[in-house]
Amino acid sequence: MRIAMVGAGYVGLVSGACFAEFGVDVCVMDTDASKVEALRAGRIPIYEPGLDRLVAENAADGRLTFTTELAEAVRGADAVFLAVGTPTRRGDGHADLTYVFAAAEQVAKAAEGPLVLVTKSTVPVGTGRQVKEIVRRVRPELEIEVASNPEFLREGSAIGDFMRPDRVVIGVESERALKVLKRLYRPLYLIETPVVATSIETAELIKYAANAFLAVKITFINQMADLCERAGANVHDVARGMGLDGRIGRKFLHAGPGYGGSCFPKDTLALARTAQELGAPATIVEQTIAANEARKAQMAERVVAACGGSVAGKTIAVFGLTFKPETDDMRDAPSLVIIPALVAAGARVRAYDPQPGHARQMLPAAVHYAESALGAAEGADALVLVTEWNEFRAIAPEKLRRTMAGRVVCDLRNVWDPAAMRECGFDYSSIGRP
């Protein structure tokens, strides 16, 4: 089989490389010539563990190619996947579908024969219908089937998620489209991966509903953490007691400074707006969005309070900038709220992250970037852990104590053991733990 992937961003590049690993001939197309040139040279524009090897091996075997020419990518393809960006539209919170609609039109114009046009991008319910109308208007004489195949890739573990998914969701209207997509995912049949075949609208909504539910779950445990602090309870034990219930599950019950990333913030907002327009408000999602934004601001206030009510003139070390470990993604990261607030309050911020990504372009110019965790902590009056990279877990409290000048540690991810930190003389605070 041969497929084209329109868009060499996170979803397009990971999906294209993984399909190539399945033995499919994949051509990844992007309008950014510098990105395509870099990929051809083996340089990966994003950080994702294992992706560089996967791209290199499949490119060397000839199954994975890159181009800036859509006609070249589409020629001979059984299916064309749209993996372009759907950022939040300014002013109203809806997903901006400009790139999706433009790509669909260009694919229809470039098509030389029947194919299946698959939306891989995260799009609001009803988008597939609009794509279908565009295709019919542009090429009424050509059999172009429209389908939806949402992605469920977690940054930092995307390759494993693609190769060993919980499920594959396929939204189709014809047996032909279903047959093509099932054939593409045939290697997953060997591990008995569930394939959920639905209508296009249902597939689109599954993606948004899943992300919104996880965002609600994160926000719930964060609010329970606040309650634990007032009541003298331990949120770790609360989460464990909840998570052992098979109806609830243990994942996404980790208290912290709020969710971020490329998916949850924009997808919850888009779902809330769509639900409002259709007259079925998702008020629990609306409240989750508001609570999550407020929480990030509250984390900065927590640090100031731990420092005695003022951080003016104090050196604050920050461990972790990205929204989660094992990625260089800074989009909607809690650090983007916490650090500017500390700088505005007069703090000198010295930060470290193993994969700082675009942090320098997104954080205040006054922030100093250290080359190591201990380099950031050297002589600091206080330490704030924002992102739970494993290398931070490995730092012994005794070594931190010898490195820092002050004693204040705000652990916003509950990485360290409270007793061990306090035995070393730290004024240690965490989230939802007495």
C-alpha positions in Angstrom: 0.0 0.0 0.0 1.0 3.6 -0.5 -0.3 6.6 1.6 0.4 10.3 1.8 0.6 12.2 5.0 -0.1 15.9 4.6 1.7 17.8 7.4 5.1 16.9 8.9 4.2 18.1 12.4 4.0 16.0 15.5 1.1 13.8 14.4 2.0 13.6 10.7 5.6 12.7 11.3 5.0 10.1 14.0 2.1 8.5 12.2 4.0 8.5 8.9 7.1 6.9 10.4 5.0 4.3 12.3 2.9 3.3 9.1 6.3 2.9 7.3 7.4 0.6 10.1 4.2 -1.4 9.3 5.6 -1.9 5.8 3.5 0.8 4.1 5.1 3.2 1.5 4.6 6.6 3.0 5.3 10.0 1.5 5.1 12.9 4.1 4.4 16.3 2.5 4.9 19.7 4.1 4.9 23.2 2.7 7.9 24.1 4.9 10.8 23.5 2.6 13.4 23.9 5.4 11.6 21.3 7.5 11.5 18.8 4.6 15.1 19.4 3.8 16.0 18.7 7.5 14.0 15.5 7.5 15.7 14.3 4.3 19.0 14.9 6.0 17.9 13.0 9.1 17.3 15.9 11.4 14.1 15.6 13.4 12.4 19.0 14.2 10.7 17.7 17.4 11.9 15.7 20.4 10.1 12.3 20.8 12.0 9.3 22.2 12.9 6.8 19.4 11.5 8.9 16.5 14.9 9.7 15.1 15.8 6.0 14.8 12.4 5.1 13.3 12.6 7.8 10.7 16.2 7.0 9.8 15.6 3.3 9.4 12.5 3.6 7.2 13.9 6.4 5.1 17.0 4.2 4.5 14.8 1.3 3.4 12.9 3.6 1.0 9.5 3.3 2.7 9.5 6.8 4.1 10.0 9.8 1.9 9.5 13.6 2.2 8.4 16.2 -0.2 7.1 19.8 -0.6 5.0 18.8 -3.7 1.5 17.7 -2.9 1.0 16.1 -6.4 4.1 13.9 -5.8 2.8 12.8 -2.4 -0.8 12.0 -3.6 0.2 10.2 -6.8 -0.7 6.5 -6.5 -1.8 6.8 -2.9 -4.6 4.5 -1.6 -5.2 7.0 1.2 -4.2 10.6 2.0 -4.2 11.6 5.7 -4.7 15.2 6.7 -2.4 15.9 9.7 -2.3 19.7 9.6 -2.7 22.1 12.5 -6.0 23.0 14.1 -5.1 25.8 16.5 -7.6 27.7 18.7 -9.2 30.4 16.6 -8.7 33.9 18.0 -11.7 35.5 19.5 -14.1 32.6 20.0 -12.2 29.5 21.1 -13.2 27.3 18.2 -10.7 25.2 16.3 -9.3 27.0 13.3 -10.0 24.7 10.4 -8.4 26.8 7.7 -5.5 24.5 7.1 -7.8 21.4 7.1 -10.1 22.8 4.4 -7.3 24.2 2.3 -5.5 20.8 2.4 -8.6 18.9 1.5 -9.2 21.2 -1.5 -5.6 20.8 -2.7 -5.7 17.1 -2.3 -8.9 16.9 -4.4 -7.3 19.0 -7.1 -4.1 16.8 -7.1 -5.9 13.4 -7.1 -5.4 11.4 -10.2 -7.8 8.5 -9.2 -10.0 7.2 -6.4 -8.6 7.5 -2.9 -9.7 7.7 0.7 -9.2 11.2 2.3 -8.7 10.7 6.0 -8.8 13.4 8.7 -6.1 12.6 11.2 -6.1 16.1 12.7 -8.2 16.7 15.7 -11.4 18.4 14.4 -14.8 19.3 15.8 -17.8 17.1 15.1 -19.2 17.9 11.7 -15.9 18.7 10.0 -15.9 15.5 7.9 -19.2 16.6 6.3 -17.6 19.9 5.4 -14.6 18.2 3.9 -16.9 16.0 1.9 -18.7 19.0 0.5 -15.4 20.6 -0.5 -14.2 17.4 -2.3 -17.5 17.0 -4.1 -17.4 20.7 -5.3 -13.8 20.5 -6.5 -13.9 17.0 -8.1 -17.5 15.8 -8.5 -16.4 13.2 -11.1 -13.9 11.5 -8.9 -14.5 8.8 -6.2 -12.9 10.4 -3.1 -14.2 8.7 0.1 -13.9 10.8 3.3 -13.1 9.2 6.6 -12.0 10.1 10.2 -9.1 8.4 12.0 -8.3 10.4 15.1 -5.0 10.0 16.8 -4.5 9.2 20.5 -0.7 9.8 20.8 0.8 11.0 24.1 3.9 13.1 23.7 6.8 11.2 25.1 5.4 7.8 24.3 3.8 8.4 20.9 5.5 5.5 19.1 4.4 3.0 21.7 0.9 4.4 21.6 0.8 4.0 17.8 2.3 0.5 17.8 0.3 -0.8 20.8 -2.8 1.3 21.0 -5.7 0.8 23.3 -8.0 1.0 20.3 -8.1 2.3 16.7 -11.1 4.5 15.9 -12.3 4.6 12.3 -15.1 6.8 11.1 -16.4 5.9 7.6 -19.4 5.9 5.4 -18.5 3.1 3.0 -17.2 -0.4 3.0 -14.4 0.6 0.6 -13.0 3.2 3.1 -13.3 0.8 5.9 -11.5 -1.9 4.0 -8.6 0.5 3.1 -8.1 1.6 6.7 -8.4 -1.8 8.2 -5.8 -3.0 5.7 -3.5 -0.2 6.9 -3.8 -1.2 10.5 -3.7 -5.0 9.8 -0.4 -5.5 11.8 -2.3 -4.5 14.9 -4.7 -7.4 14.4 -1.9 -9.7 15.6 -2.1 -8.2 19.0 -5.9 -8.1 18.9 -6.2 -4.3 19.0 -9.9 -3.3 19.2 -11.0 -1.5 16.0 -14.0 0.8 16.7 -15.8 1.5 13.4 -18.3 4.3 13.6 -19.8 7.1 11.6 -17.6 10.1 10.9 -19.4 12.3 13.4 -19.0 9.7 16.1 -15.3 9.2 15.5 -14.7 13.0 15.6 -16.6 13.3 18.9 -14.8 10.3 20.5 -11.5 12.2 20.2 -12.8 15.3 21.9 -14.8 13.5 24.5 -11.7 11.4 25.5 -9.5 14.4 25.9 -12.1 16.4 27.8 -12.7 13.5 30.2 -9.0 13.2 31.0 -8.8 16.9 31.5 -11.8 16.8 33.9 -10.1 13.9 35.8 -6.9 15.9 36.2 -8.8 18.9 37.4 -10.8 16.8 39.8 -7.8 15.4 41.6 -6.2 18.8 41.7 -9.2 20.1 43.6 -9.2 17.1 45.8 -5.6 18.0 46.6 -6.6 21.4 47.8 -9.3 19.8 50.0 -6.7 17.4 51.4 -4.5 20.2 52.4 -7.3 21.8 54.3 -8.5 18.6 55.9 -5.1 17.1 56.7 -5.5 14.2 54.3 -3.1 12.8 51.7 -4.0 13.1 48.1 -1.7 10.2 47.1 -3.8 7.9 49.2 -7.0 9.4 48.1 -6.0 8.9 44.5 -4.9 5.3 45.1 -8.2 4.5 47.0 -10.1 5.9 44.0 -8.0 4.5 41.3 -8.3 0.9 42.5 -11.9 1.1 41.7 -12.1 -0.5 38.2 -14.8 2.0 37.2 -12.4 4.9 37.8 -8.8 3.7 37.1 -5.5 5.0 38.4 -4.3 7.0 35.4 -4.5 10.8 35.4 -5.1 11.0 39.1 -1.8 12.8 39.8 -2.1 16.2 41.5 -0.1 19.0 40.0 0.0 22.5 38.7 -2.6 22.0 36.0 -2.6 20.5 32.5 -1.1 21.9 29.4 0.2 20.7 26.0 -1.0 20.7 22.5 -4.3 18.9 23.1 -6.2 19.3 26.3 -6.3 23.1 26.4 -7.5 23.6 22.8 -9.6 20.5 22.6 -11.6 21.2 25.8 -12.2 24.8 24.6 -13.3 23.7 21.1 -15.6 21.0 22.6 -17.2 23.5 24.9 -17.8 26.0 22.1 -19.2 23.3 19.8 -21.5 22.1 22.6 -22.8 25.6 23.2 -23.5 26.2 19.6 -25.4 22.9 19.3 -27.6 23.7 22.3 -26.1 21.0 24.6 -23.7 22.9 26.9 -20.9 20.8 28.4 -20.8 22.8 31.6 -18.4 20.4 33.4 -15.9 21.0 30.6 -16.4 24.8 30.8 -15.7 24.7 34.6 -12.7 22.5 34.0 -11.2 25.1 31.6 -11.7 27.9 34.1 -10.4 25.9 37.1 -7.3 24.8 35.2 -6.4 28.4 34.2 -6.9 29.6 37.8 -4.7 26.7 39.1 -1.6 27.8 37.2 -1.9 31.3 38.7 -2.4 29.8 42.2 0.9 27.9 41.9 2.8 31.1 41.6 1.0 32.5 44.6 1.9 29.3 46.5 5.6 29.9 45.8 5.5 33.5 46.9 3.7 32.4 50.1 6.3 29.7 50.8 9.0 32.4 50.5 7.4 34.4 53.3 5.1 36.5 51.2 7.7 38.1 48.9 10.2 36.8 46.3 11.6 40.3 45.5 15.4 40.0 45.1 15.4 36.3 45.7 16.9 33.7 43.4 14.4 31.0 42.5 15.5 27.8 40.8 12.9 26.2 38.5 13.2 22.5 37.6 11.3 21.7 34.4 9.7 24.0 31.8 7.9 21.7 29.3 4.3 20.8 30.0 5.3 17.2 30.7 8.4 15.0 30.7 9.9 13.4 27.6 8.9 16.2 25.3 10.1 19.6 24.2 6.6 21.0 23.9 6.0 24.3 25.8 2.4 24.9 24.6 0.2 26.0 27.6 2.8 24.7 30.0 2.2 25.8 33.7 5.7 27.3 33.6 4.5 29.9 31.1 2.2 31.3 33.9 4.3 30.6 37.0 7.7 32.0 35.8 6.4 35.3 34.4 4.5 35.8 37.7 7.6 35.2 39.8 9.7 37.6 37.5 7.0 40.2 37.8 7.1 39.9 41.6 10.8 40.7 41.5 12.4 37.2 41.6 15.6 36.3 39.8 14.7 33.0 38.0 17.3 30.4 37.1 15.7 27.5 35.1 16.7 24.1 33.8 14.9 21.6 31.6 16.5 18.7 29.7 14.6 19.7 26.6 13.9 23.4 26.8 12.4 23.6 23.3 11.2 27.1 22.6 11.3 28.3 26.2 13.7 31.1 25.4 11.2 32.6 22.9 8.2 32.1 25.3 9.5 33.1 28.7 10.6 36.5 29.9 14.1 37.6 28.7 15.2 38.0 32.3 15.2 34.2 32.9 18.6 32.6 33.1 19.0 29.1 31.7 21.3 26.7 33.6 23.1 23.8 32.0 22.1 21.3 34.7 19.7 20.9 37.5 22.3 21.5 40.2 23.6 24.5 38.2 20.1 26.0 38.5 20.0 25.2 42.2 23.4 26.7 43.0 23.0 29.4 45.6 19.2 29.6 45.1 17.0 30.9 47.9 14.2 28.6 46.8 13.5 25.8 44.4 10.3 25.1 42.5 9.8 21.7 40.7 7.3 22.2 37.8 7.9 19.2 35.5 8.6 15.7 36.8 11.6 14.7 34.6 13.1 11.5 36.0 16.5 13.1 36.5 15.0 15.3 39.2 13.8 12.3 41.1 17.4 11.0 41.2 18.8 14.0 43.0 19.5 13.3 46.6 18.1 15.8 49.1 21.5 16.0 50.8 23.1 17.2 47.5 20.4 19.8 47.0 20.8 21.1 50.5 24.6 21.5 50.0 24.0 23.3 46.7 21.2 25.7 47.7 21.6 28.8 49.8 18.0 28.8 51.0 15.7 26.1 52.4 12.4 26.6 50.6 11.4 23.8 48.2 8.0 23.8 46.4 7.4 20.4 44.8 4.5 21.0 42.5 4.6 17.4 41.2 5.1 15.4 44.5 8.4 13.9 43.3 10.3 13.9 46.5 9.7 12.2 49.8 8.5 14.8 52.3 10.2 13.2 55.3 13.5 12.9 53.6 13.4 16.5 52.4 12.5 17.8 55.9 15.2 15.7 57.5 17.7 17.6 55.4 16.4 20.8 56.8 14.2 21.9 53.9 11.1 24.0 54.3 9.3 21.6 52.0 5.8 21.8 50.6 4.1 19.6 48.0 0.6 19.2 46.6 -2.2 17.8 48.7 0.1 16.0 51.2 0.3 16.8 54.9 
